[in-house]
Amino acid sequence: METDLLVVGGGIAGVTAAETFRKVDHSSKVLIVSEEDEPLYNRILLPYFIKGDKTQQQLYLRTKRDYESRNLGVVWGQRVIAGGKNEGKLSDGSTVSFQRLILAYSGDLRKLSGQGKVHYLRTIADAKRIKDLIVSSKKPVVVGDSFIALEFLGVLIKLGIPTTAIIAGEHFFSGKISPKSAAVLEHYLEDHKIAIIRNTKVSQSLGTAETFKSLQTEDGKQIEGDFCGAGIGLVFDLNLASQFGVQTGQGVITDGFLKAAANVWAAGDIAEFEDQMLNARHMLGNWVHAMESGRIAGANAAKNQDEPTPYRTISAYSTQTLGIPVAMAGDTTPNQDNKIMVEQTREGIAEIFVRERRTVGAVIINLPQLIGKVLLAIRARQPWGQSS
């Protein structure tokens, strides 16, 4: 196969990149390689589907006919498994030659060792399996302190099922939020029948390919249950990316225009980009970033060297699946350069991160009225309080 633009990844970053490219360039051939056989859907809504708040049909953002109407080619149910200069090899053995490339694939799920059945929430197929099983669980356990782990806990809170949460650190989001903010979140969880086991690393899951029996911890303990959900992060295939001639670090290294090499751009989870809003290099794994970085990568791939658009966005991730809003925006790295200002009420807490008299980020738990104010302050590069 031959194409002018190859987009690796059929999620929101890849589809947005392809559609934006098409708006600028009406004639070049575009091909998306999508690992799933599903058209674009909203992964954020998967927990709401499991809880019964959304139907499967309400998850979809595109139909397969939409791709055809936009003149976008798609290879469904395939992965790019190898690359070279202007060529990619697919999992079915076929090859695709290209002139320009956008890397918009995400990572593979980090999984627990062992034979016991563990559920991970990533796809519609995952959500359907979880939906069928979780309602009958009497003793579920959830491993991890990620947002995905919180999504599992939110489902179980709505179902009213007492749950054990196992986290490796001293508190939820250790190293990302302060003990003070974590205490507010954990108090809410414990009030809703979530028992938290801290400072515990899981060595393996016990059971069979179809059943879960228990988790064995590194210190030799066993935690029994009848359902296990895990959200413990992603592992990125950077070896694949490097075959296309890009530099890699934690992800695919790009400049402030999301360009990674002469004819390669990156978007979404895998992009390690120069953040021009915060003067920092980092990676983000949320829907807003995936969509906006896809838009910029697609536009710049179409323009190539002609007046590229800088990537300037404020990362924000929030969830209400627990029953209260939990949000993170901008740079929330606890370090000596970031001063933390705390606003707390009986209902919630907000930690505002300020660097060089400029608002750069925030962690907000159950104070939704502050989220918009924080985003305005970050965008305007103002001290906290000036825009509020």
Helices and strands as residue ranges (DSSP letters): E 5-8, H 12-24, E 30-34, G 43-45, H 46-50, G 57-59, H 64-69, E 73-76, E 80-84, E 87-90, E 95-97, E 100-103, E 108-109, E 119-120, H 124-134, E 140-143, H 147-159, E 163-166, H 179-191, E 194-197, E 202-207, E 212-217, E 222-224, E 227-230, E 234-235, H 238-242, E 252-253, E 259-261, E 264-266, G 268-270, E 271-275, E 280-282, H 287-303, E 316-319, E 326-330, E 339-344, E 349-355, E 358-365, G 368-370, H 371-380
